[in-house]
Amino acid sequence: MELAYIPSPSRGVLYLGPIPLRGYAFCIIIGVFVAVWLGNKRWIARGGRAGTVADIAVWAVPFGLVGGRLYHVITDYELYFSPGRDWVDAFKVWQGGLGIWGAIALGALGAWIGARRRGVPMPAYADAVAPGIALAQAIGRWGNWFNQELYGRETHVPWALHITSSEGGRVPGYYHPTFLYESLWCVGVAFLVIWADRRFTLGHGRAFALYVAAYCVGRGWIEYMRVDDAHHILGLRLNDWTALIVFLLAVTYIVVSAKKRPGREAVVEPGVSDGSADGTEGADEVEGKAEGRAEPEAAEAVEVTEAAEAKDEAGSATKKS
């Protein structure tokens, strides 16, 4: 009998009357809000306008959800299109199945559209939201806990995950909680990017590339521990190959970008001066207004002085006459 383990929820959905409240969906939604909140704070700190991150997220999030689902359905097509399967299940996102690779790729396309409409540089926006995306992934992984899915090999460590469901070919028992490993890794990635961004003043998309590279390192060893069905190439799971290729691309981008475009963007959102992103006036605006007020006051003082001098001259002339 195991004295210590991570219990699985008895069910992943509650009903509020006829309305289903799914734990998986709540984790995704909470993750999105955290990503937008942190991204907004970082965007303002970079000199952007409050609300821009949320406006662009309106484009990025739907694209990301579609991309994540497409990647999952394409790479695990046999779950939906093989004999005895119902292709309609491909649209049941609430049952789990969002590939992060497709979510980031298509989400980036949506963000590019939104950034272009707002006239802001996409690399700067990506740098601002990178840590938030990592935290969103950390929160979203708990959706797999609600669905009792994506666990690792059987184990008897004190933090083992107790799987109780036998649906979908599951075998009840104690397994490595790979969802927890990835969640904790993503939290570490978020703090790494925040630290490196402050320490090295990352810009032009390098903070985002660091997030991608660091995530791929963790995903590689965590993916290797998983026991769910997956396509293999040369003995490695498909997602391991994807993580390796994406890692190399991210590192290459960091190196090349640092040489071609060192430093950080001076302006991330046109029309926003220093300090005005949060509704306060920038130093240049305050100085300009002060100068504008000073000019008429100085002119008035000159007119008064000239009038007094003319009056004195007229008095002197009267006395002489």
C-alpha positions as CSV (number, residue, x, y, z in Angstrom):
1,M,0.0,0.0,0.0
2,E,1.4,3.4,-1.0
3,L,1.5,5.9,1.8
4,A,2.4,8.9,-0.3
5,Y,1.3,9.7,-3.9
6,I,-0.4,12.4,-6.0
7,P,-4.1,11.4,-6.2
8,S,-6.0,11.8,-9.5
9,P,-9.3,13.7,-9.4
10,S,-12.3,11.4,-9.4
11,R,-13.6,13.3,-12.4
12,G,-12.5,16.2,-14.6
13,V,-15.8,17.9,-15.1
14,L,-18.5,19.3,-12.9
15,Y,-22.0,20.3,-14.0
16,L,-23.6,23.6,-13.1
17,G,-27.1,22.5,-14.2
18,P,-26.7,21.6,-17.9
19,I,-23.4,23.6,-18.2
20,P,-20.3,21.5,-17.9
21,L,-17.3,23.0,-16.1
22,R,-14.2,21.2,-17.3
23,G,-10.9,21.3,-15.4
24,Y,-8.9,21.1,-18.6
25,A,-10.6,24.2,-20.0
26,F,-10.3,26.2,-16.8
27,C,-6.5,25.5,-16.7
28,I,-6.2,26.8,-20.3
29,I,-8.3,29.9,-19.6
30,I,-6.4,30.8,-16.4
31,G,-3.1,30.3,-18.2
32,V,-4.1,32.8,-20.9
33,F,-5.1,35.4,-18.3
34,V,-1.7,35.0,-16.5
35,A,0.2,35.3,-19.8
36,V,-1.7,38.5,-20.8
37,W,-1.3,40.0,-17.3
38,L,2.4,39.5,-17.1
39,G,2.9,40.4,-20.8
40,N,1.1,43.6,-20.2
41,K,3.3,44.6,-17.3
42,R,6.5,43.8,-19.3
43,W,5.2,45.6,-22.3
44,I,4.5,48.8,-20.3
45,A,8.0,48.5,-18.7
46,R,9.5,48.4,-22.2
47,G,7.7,51.6,-23.2
48,G,4.5,50.2,-24.7
49,R,0.9,51.2,-24.1
50,A,-1.4,49.4,-21.6
51,G,-3.9,47.2,-23.4
52,T,-1.7,46.5,-26.5
53,V,-0.8,43.0,-25.3
54,A,-4.5,42.1,-24.8
55,D,-5.5,43.5,-28.1
56,I,-2.9,41.4,-29.9
57,A,-3.8,38.3,-27.8
58,V,-7.3,38.5,-29.2
59,W,-5.7,37.3,-32.4
60,A,-2.9,35.1,-31.0
61,V,-5.1,32.9,-28.6
62,P,-7.7,31.6,-31.2
63,F,-4.9,31.0,-33.7
64,G,-2.9,29.2,-31.0
65,L,-5.8,27.0,-30.0
66,V,-6.5,26.0,-33.6
67,G,-2.8,25.4,-34.2
68,G,-2.4,23.3,-31.1
69,R,-5.4,21.1,-32.0
70,L,-4.2,20.7,-35.7
71,Y,-0.8,19.6,-34.6
72,H,-2.3,17.0,-32.2
73,V,-4.8,15.7,-34.8
74,I,-2.2,15.5,-37.6
75,T,0.4,13.7,-35.5
76,D,-2.1,11.4,-33.9
77,Y,-4.5,11.0,-36.8
78,E,-5.1,7.3,-36.0
79,L,-7.0,8.4,-32.9
80,Y,-9.7,10.0,-35.1
81,F,-9.5,8.6,-38.6
82,S,-8.6,4.9,-38.2
83,P,-11.3,2.2,-38.5
84,G,-13.7,2.2,-35.5
85,R,-12.9,5.8,-34.7
86,D,-15.2,8.8,-34.9
87,W,-13.7,11.7,-36.8
88,V,-16.0,14.1,-35.0
89,D,-13.9,13.5,-31.9
90,A,-11.1,15.6,-33.6
91,F,-13.2,18.7,-32.6
92,K,-13.6,17.8,-29.0
93,V,-10.8,19.9,-27.6
94,W,-12.1,19.6,-24.0
95,Q,-11.1,15.9,-24.0
96,G,-7.5,17.0,-24.2
97,G,-5.0,17.1,-27.0
98,L,-3.3,20.4,-27.8
99,G,0.2,20.3,-29.3
100,I,2.4,23.1,-28.0
101,W,4.4,23.2,-31.2
102,G,1.3,23.9,-33.3
103,A,0.0,26.3,-30.7
104,I,3.1,28.4,-30.7
105,A,3.5,28.3,-34.5
106,L,0.0,29.3,-35.4
107,G,-0.3,31.6,-32.4
108,A,2.7,33.5,-33.6
109,L,1.0,34.0,-36.9
110,G,-2.1,35.4,-35.1
111,A,0.2,37.6,-33.0
112,W,2.0,38.9,-36.1
113,I,-1.4,39.9,-37.6
114,G,-2.4,41.7,-34.5
115,A,1.0,43.4,-34.1
116,R,0.9,44.5,-37.7
117,R,-2.5,46.1,-37.2
118,R,-1.2,47.9,-34.1
119,G,2.0,48.9,-35.8
120,V,4.3,47.3,-33.2
121,P,7.4,45.2,-33.9
122,M,6.6,41.5,-33.6
123,P,10.0,40.6,-32.0
124,A,9.5,43.1,-29.2
125,Y,6.0,41.8,-28.5
126,A,7.3,38.2,-28.4
127,D,10.0,39.2,-25.9
128,A,7.4,40.8,-23.6
129,V,5.0,37.8,-23.6
130,A,7.6,35.0,-23.5
131,P,7.7,34.4,-19.7
132,G,3.9,34.6,-19.5
133,I,3.6,31.9,-22.2
134,A,5.8,29.7,-20.1
135,L,3.7,30.3,-17.0
136,A,0.5,29.6,-19.1
137,Q,2.0,26.3,-20.1
138,A,2.8,25.5,-16.5
139,I,-0.8,26.1,-15.5
140,G,-2.2,24.4,-18.6
141,R,-0.4,21.2,-17.9
142,W,-2.6,20.7,-14.8
143,G,-5.4,20.1,-17.3
144,N,-3.7,16.8,-18.1
145,W,-4.0,15.9,-14.4
146,F,-7.8,16.5,-14.5
147,N,-8.0,14.2,-17.6
148,Q,-5.6,11.6,-16.1
149,E,-3.4,11.7,-19.2
150,L,0.3,12.1,-20.3
151,Y,1.9,10.4,-17.4
152,G,5.2,8.6,-17.4
153,R,6.6,5.2,-16.6
154,E,5.4,3.2,-13.6
155,T,7.2,4.1,-10.4
156,H,6.9,4.0,-6.6
157,V,8.5,7.3,-5.7
158,P,6.6,9.2,-3.0
159,W,5.4,11.7,-5.6
160,A,4.0,9.1,-8.0
161,L,0.8,9.9,-9.7
162,H,-2.1,7.5,-8.9
163,I,-4.0,6.7,-12.1
164,T,-7.5,5.3,-11.3
165,S,-9.2,5.4,-14.6
166,S,-9.2,2.5,-17.0
167,E,-10.8,4.3,-19.9
168,G,-8.9,4.6,-23.2
169,G,-6.6,1.7,-22.5
170,R,-5.3,3.2,-19.2
171,V,-4.0,0.7,-16.6
172,P,-4.6,1.9,-13.1
173,G,-1.4,2.2,-11.1
174,Y,1.4,4.6,-10.0
175,Y,3.3,6.5,-12.6
176,H,5.8,9.4,-13.0
177,P,3.7,12.7,-13.0
178,T,5.3,14.0,-16.2
179,F,2.6,16.7,-16.2
180,L,4.0,18.0,-12.9
181,Y,7.6,17.8,-14.1
182,E,6.8,19.9,-17.2
183,S,4.8,22.3,-15.1
184,L,7.7,22.9,-12.8
185,W,10.1,23.1,-15.6
186,C,8.0,25.8,-17.3
187,V,7.9,27.9,-14.1
188,G,11.7,27.7,-14.1
189,V,11.9,28.7,-17.7
190,A,9.7,31.8,-17.0
191,F,12.1,32.9,-14.2
192,L,15.1,32.2,-16.4
193,V,13.8,34.4,-19.2
194,I,13.0,37.2,-16.7
195,W,16.4,37.1,-15.1
196,A,18.3,36.9,-18.4
197,D,16.3,39.7,-19.9
198,R,17.2,42.0,-17.0
199,R,20.8,40.8,-16.9
200,F,21.7,40.9,-20.6
201,T,19.0,43.4,-21.9
202,L,17.7,41.0,-24.5
203,G,15.9,42.4,-27.5
204,H,14.8,41.7,-31.1
205,G,13.2,38.4,-30.1
206,R,16.1,36.9,-28.2
207,A,14.1,36.6,-24.9
208,F,11.4,34.6,-26.8
209,A,14.1,32.5,-28.4
210,L,15.6,31.8,-25.0
211,Y,12.2,30.6,-23.8
212,V,11.8,28.3,-26.8
213,A,15.3,26.8,-26.3
214,A,15.0,26.3,-22.6
215,Y,11.5,24.7,-22.9
216,C,12.8,22.3,-25.6
217,V,15.6,21.1,-23.3
218,G,13.0,20.2,-20.6
219,R,10.5,18.8,-23.1
220,G,13.2,16.5,-24.5
221,W,13.8,14.5,-21.3
222,I,10.2,14.7,-20.1
223,E,8.9,13.4,-23.4
224,Y,11.4,10.5,-23.1
225,M,9.7,9.4,-19.9
226,R,6.2,9.3,-21.3
227,V,4.5,6.0,-22.1
228,D,1.5,7.1,-24.1
229,D,1.4,6.0,-27.7
230,A,3.4,8.1,-30.1
231,H,5.1,7.9,-33.5
232,H,8.8,7.0,-33.4
233,I,11.6,7.9,-35.8
234,L,14.9,6.1,-35.4
235,G,13.9,5.1,-31.9
236,L,12.9,8.5,-30.6
237,R,9.4,9.9,-30.2
238,L,8.3,12.5,-32.8
239,N,8.1,15.2,-30.1
240,D,11.7,14.5,-29.1
241,W,12.8,15.2,-32.7
242,T,10.7,18.3,-32.8
243,A,12.2,19.6,-29.6
244,L,15.7,19.0,-30.9
245,I,15.2,20.8,-34.2
246,V,13.3,23.7,-32.6
247,F,16.1,24.0,-30.0
248,L,18.8,24.3,-32.6
249,L,16.8,26.9,-34.5
250,A,16.2,28.9,-31.4
251,V,19.9,28.9,-30.4
252,T,20.9,29.8,-34.0
253,Y,18.6,32.7,-33.9
254,I,20.0,34.0,-30.6
255,V,23.6,33.9,-31.9
256,V,22.8,35.4,-35.3
257,S,20.5,38.1,-34.0
258,A,23.0,39.1,-31.3
259,K,25.6,39.8,-34.0
260,K,23.3,41.5,-36.5
261,R,21.1,43.5,-34.1
262,P,22.7,43.9,-30.7
263,G,21.0,45.7,-27.9
264,R,17.3,46.3,-27.5
265,E,14.6,48.2,-29.4
266,A,14.5,51.9,-28.3
267,V,10.9,52.2,-29.3
268,V,8.4,49.3,-29.1
269,E,5.2,51.2,-29.9
270,P,5.1,54.3,-32.1
271,G,3.5,57.4,-30.6
272,V,4.2,56.5,-27.0
273,S,6.7,58.6,-25.2
274,D,8.6,57.7,-22.1
275,G,6.3,57.3,-19.1
276,S,3.1,57.9,-21.0
277,A,2.2,54.3,-21.5
278,D,0.4,54.1,-18.2
279,G,-1.5,57.3,-18.7
280,T,1.1,59.7,-17.2
281,E,2.8,62.4,-19.1
282,G,6.3,61.8,-20.3
283,A,9.2,64.1,-19.4
284,D,9.3,65.6,-22.9
285,E,5.6,66.4,-22.9
286,V,5.8,68.0,-19.4
287,E,8.8,70.1,-20.5
288,G,7.0,71.1,-23.7
289,K,3.9,72.2,-21.9
290,A,6.0,74.1,-19.4
291,E,7.8,75.9,-22.2
292,G,4.5,76.6,-23.9
293,R,3.1,78.2,-20.8
294,A,6.4,80.1,-20.2
295,E,6.4,81.8,-23.6
296,P,3.2,83.8,-23.2
297,E,4.1,84.7,-19.6
298,A,7.5,86.0,-20.8
299,A,5.9,88.0,-23.6
300,E,3.4,89.6,-21.2
301,A,6.3,90.5,-18.8
302,V,8.2,92.2,-21.7
303,E,5.1,94.2,-22.7
304,V,4.6,95.4,-19.1
305,T,8.2,96.5,-18.9
306,E,8.1,98.3,-22.2
307,A,4.9,100.2,-21.1
308,A,6.5,101.3,-17.9
309,E,9.6,102.6,-19.7
310,A,7.4,104.5,-22.1
311,K,5.5,106.1,-19.2
312,D,8.7,107.1,-17.5
313,E,10.0,108.7,-20.7
314,A,6.7,110.6,-21.2
315,G,6.9,111.9,-17.6
316,S,10.5,113.2,-18.1
317,A,9.6,115.0,-21.3
318,T,6.7,116.8,-19.5
319,K,9.0,118.0,-16.7
320,K,11.5,119.3,-19.2
321,S,8.8,121.3,-21.1
